[in-house]
Amino acid sequence: MKRCARPLFSPFLHVCAMTFFFACGGSVQPSSPEGASTDGEWVSGVSADGSYVVKWRVIGGTIPRADPFDVEIRITDAKGNPSDAWCTIDAEMPEHGHGMNVVPQMQRTAEGHFLAKGLLLHMPGRWSILIDARIGAVTERTQFLYVMP
């Protein structure tokens, strides 16, 4: 039986290339038809105790470095119904021990829908985006990682 020679390094190089691509912040940006929304893709997560599904996206598409930006947030309960929880958003750099230099303004636009205005990630590095849903005295946090290039 004749065997075909296959380079042993091919899968290794593929994994290295993909690791480099994602580690360097590579991403595929979908194109949108002319006149369509230029808002960012929805990012989704579940709160720490699983009571809420939190989705957010950047108005305008991308997070600018050292410039204010706005975020649209949607919070549903575990069954997918809009939540009547109040929402806050913050960001911090865990390795640096500090957060943003500003306090975003939060506005409820509908049940479970919010607009956060004036976020500012003032330097490159690893940021934790923190979205809290609160009803009464009970708060649940959903945390997202973002690396500012």
C-alpha positions in Angstrom: 0.0 0.0 0.0 1.4 3.4 -1.0 1.1 6.2 1.5 0.8 9.9 0.6 3.3 12.1 2.2 1.6 14.8 4.3 3.6 17.5 6.0 3.3 17.1 9.8 3.5 20.8 10.5 0.4 21.8 8.5 -2.1 21.4 11.4 0.4 23.0 13.7 0.8 26.1 11.5 -3.0 26.4 11.1 -3.4 26.4 14.9 -0.6 29.0 15.3 -2.0 31.2 12.6 -5.5 31.2 14.1 -4.0 31.8 17.6 -2.1 34.8 16.3 -5.1 36.1 14.5 -7.4 36.1 17.5 -4.7 37.1 20.0 -4.0 40.2 18.0 -7.6 41.2 18.0 -8.5 39.9 14.6 -12.1 39.8 13.7 -14.3 39.5 10.7 -16.6 42.6 10.3 -19.8 41.9 8.5 -20.5 44.3 5.7 -23.8 46.1 5.8 -25.8 47.3 2.8 -25.9 51.0 2.1 -28.3 52.7 4.4 -28.4 49.9 7.0 -27.6 50.4 10.6 -23.9 50.9 11.4 -24.4 49.8 15.0 -22.1 47.0 16.3 -22.9 43.4 16.6 -24.8 42.2 19.7 -22.7 40.7 22.4 -24.6 38.3 24.7 -24.0 36.9 28.1 -25.8 35.4 31.1 -25.8 37.0 34.5 -23.8 35.4 37.4 -26.9 33.6 38.9 -28.5 32.9 35.5 -31.5 35.1 36.1 -30.9 37.4 33.1 -29.6 37.3 29.5 -27.8 40.6 28.8 -27.1 41.8 25.3 -25.2 45.0 24.3 -23.8 46.7 21.3 -21.9 49.8 20.5 -23.8 52.6 18.8 -21.7 53.4 15.7 -20.1 49.9 15.5 -16.8 50.0 17.3 -15.4 51.2 20.6 -13.1 54.2 19.9 -9.9 54.6 22.0 -10.0 57.7 24.3 -13.3 59.0 22.8 -16.8 58.8 24.3 -19.2 56.2 22.9 -22.7 55.0 23.6 -24.0 51.5 24.2 -27.5 49.9 23.7 -28.4 47.3 26.3 -31.2 44.7 26.4 -32.0 42.6 29.4 -34.4 39.7 29.4 -35.3 37.2 32.1 -34.2 33.6 31.7 -37.4 32.9 29.6 -36.6 35.7 27.1 -39.2 38.2 28.4 -38.0 41.9 28.7 -36.9 42.4 32.3 -38.1 45.2 34.6 -34.7 45.4 36.2 -32.8 48.6 36.3 -29.4 48.6 34.6 -26.0 50.1 35.2 -22.8 49.7 33.2 -19.2 50.3 34.1 -15.8 49.2 32.9 -12.5 48.5 34.7 -9.0 47.4 34.0 -8.4 44.6 36.5 -4.6 44.5 35.9 -4.3 48.2 36.5 -6.7 48.5 39.4 -8.8 51.3 37.9 -11.9 51.9 35.9 -13.2 54.6 33.6 -12.7 58.2 34.4 -16.4 59.0 33.7 -19.8 57.9 34.8 -22.1 56.9 31.9 -25.6 58.3 31.8 -28.2 55.6 31.7 -31.6 56.0 30.1 -34.4 53.4 30.0 -35.9 53.4 26.5 -38.4 50.6 27.0 -38.9 47.7 29.3 -35.6 45.8 29.3 -34.0 48.3 26.9 -31.4 50.9 27.9 -29.1 53.5 26.3 -25.9 54.2 28.1 -24.2 57.4 27.0 -20.7 58.6 27.5 -18.6 55.5 28.2 -14.9 56.1 27.7 -12.1 53.6 27.6 -9.1 55.9 27.8 -6.2 53.5 27.3 -5.3 50.3 25.5 -5.3 47.0 27.3 -7.7 44.5 28.9 -11.1 45.9 30.1 -13.9 44.2 31.9 -17.3 45.6 30.8 -19.7 45.2 33.8 -23.4 45.3 33.3 -25.5 45.0 36.5 -29.3 44.2 36.5 -31.0 45.2 39.8 -34.5 44.7 41.2 -34.9 46.0 44.7 -31.8 45.1 46.8 -30.8 42.2 44.5 -28.1 42.8 41.8 -26.7 40.4 39.3 -23.7 41.1 37.3 -22.8 40.1 33.7 -19.2 40.6 32.8 -17.6 40.8 29.4 -13.9 41.0 28.3 -12.8 43.6 25.8 -9.2 44.2 24.7 -8.6 47.7 23.5 -5.9 47.5 20.8 
